[in-house]
């Protein structure tokens, strides 16, 4: 994650030598998480949607695909939430979301969501 202009963007850089970077998000994003097999990168968009960007890693480099919206969350996406861990991705590509109950104050609950069509490749 990197601050570009006035917003955070999701970028990928090689480690340990960060000689270049590839931007994955197209309109801002925070809280990046890798799919277990490295074929997708998830993040929270500024409108609080959980996004998925397919990625290809090959000998010729790193190539991100166009991010797509998976579902709406209550996970905040601004600078205050940039470094929080408000969701996790399980090995079978389900999401554990740390959500706020609207109008109840500081009560929280966890939701485990499966996304149709989002399963690991064989």
QUITASUL-V173612 format. One record per residue. N is the residue number from 1. RES is the residue in three letters. PHI is phi in degrees with one decimal (999 if undefined). PSI is psi in radians with two decimals (none if undefined). Layout:
{{N	RES	PHI	PSI} {N	RES	PHI	PSI}}
This chain:
{{1	UNK	999	2.45} {2	UNK	-147.3	2.47} {3	UNK	-83.6	2.06} {4	UNK	-122.2	2.18} {5	UNK	58.6	-2.17} {6	UNK	-103.5	0.23} {7	UNK	-141.8	2.84} {8	UNK	-83.5	2.48} {9	UNK	-127.4	2.72} {10	UNK	-92.4	2.12} {11	UNK	-129.3	2.69} {12	UNK	-119.2	2.32} {13	UNK	-131.1	2.58} {14	UNK	-68.8	2.70} {15	UNK	-127.7	2.39} {16	UNK	-90.5	-0.30} {17	UNK	-94.6	1.93} {18	UNK	-87.1	1.23} {19	UNK	-79.2	-0.35} {20	UNK	-151.1	2.94} {21	UNK	-139.7	2.62} {22	UNK	-123.3	2.16} {23	UNK	-79.5	2.29} {24	UNK	-101.4	-0.80} {25	UNK	-75.4	2.71} {26	UNK	-113.8	-0.27} {27	UNK	-144.2	0.61} {28	UNK	96.0	2.79} {29	UNK	173.5	2.70} {30	UNK	-139.8	2.99} {31	UNK	55.3	1.01} {32	UNK	-69.1	2.53} {33	UNK	-142.2	2.38} {34	UNK	-85.8	2.50} {35	UNK	-67.7	2.60} {36	UNK	-53.5	-0.60} {37	UNK	-93.1	0.05} {38	UNK	77.1	0.21} {39	UNK	-93.9	-0.11} {40	UNK	-145.6	2.65} {41	UNK	-123.1	2.20} {42	UNK	-103.8	2.64} {43	UNK	-161.2	2.90} {44	UNK	-98.5	2.17} {45	UNK	-80.9	2.89} {46	UNK	-58.3	-0.44} {47	UNK	-90.5	0.26} {48	UNK	73.3	0.26} {49	UNK	-85.8	2.50} {50	UNK	-81.0	2.16} {51	UNK	-109.3	2.67} {52	UNK	-130.3	2.26} {53	UNK	-119.0	2.04} {54	UNK	-67.5	2.55} {55	UNK	-132.8	2.60} {56	UNK	-122.7	2.23} {57	UNK	-118.5	2.14} {58	UNK	-142.6	-3.11} {59	UNK	-64.3	-0.40} {60	UNK	-87.3	-0.10} {61	UNK	134.8	-2.82} {62	UNK	-110.1	2.20} {63	UNK	-128.2	1.91} {64	UNK	-83.5	2.55} {65	UNK	-92.0	3.14} {66	UNK	-71.9	2.22} {67	UNK	-65.5	2.47} {68	UNK	-123.9	2.60} {69	UNK	-79.3	2.27} {70	UNK	-93.7	-0.90} {71	UNK	-167.8	2.82} {72	UNK	-76.5	2.44} {73	UNK	-123.6	3.13} {74	UNK	-109.0	0.28} {75	UNK	-79.1	2.13} {76	UNK	-68.5	2.62} {77	UNK	-120.5	0.05} {78	UNK	-79.3	-3.05} {79	UNK	-59.5	-0.58} {80	UNK	-64.7	-0.48} {81	UNK	-102.9	0.05} {82	UNK	-57.9	-0.63} {83	UNK	-112.5	0.24} {84	UNK	-82.6	2.77} {85	UNK	-110.1	1.46} {86	UNK	-100.2	0.06} {87	UNK	-157.8	2.81} {88	UNK	-139.9	2.72} {89	UNK	-112.4	2.18} {90	UNK	-81.0	2.94} {91	UNK	-65.5	-0.38} {92	UNK	-99.7	0.42} {93	UNK	59.8	0.79} {94	UNK	-110.0	2.81} {95	UNK	-119.1	2.27} {96	UNK	-98.6	1.98} {97	UNK	-109.9	2.27} {98	UNK	-91.1	1.84} {99	UNK	-113.1	2.72} {100	UNK	-100.3	2.41} {101	UNK	-82.9	2.04} {102	UNK	-66.4	2.28} {103	UNK	79.8	0.09} {104	UNK	-109.0	-0.06} {105	UNK	94.3	-2.25} {106	UNK	-102.6	0.53} {107	UNK	-86.1	2.48} {108	UNK	-131.9	2.74} {109	UNK	-144.9	2.86} {110	UNK	-110.2	2.47} {111	UNK	-126.9	2.27} {112	UNK	-104.2	2.03} {113	UNK	-116.3	2.33} {114	UNK	-100.6	2.51} {115	UNK	-112.4	2.02} {116	UNK	-54.1	2.39} {117	UNK	81.8	-0.03} {118	UNK	-110.1	1.33} {119	UNK	-124.8	2.80} {120	UNK	-64.0	2.50} {121	UNK	-73.1	2.60} {122	UNK	-75.5	none}}
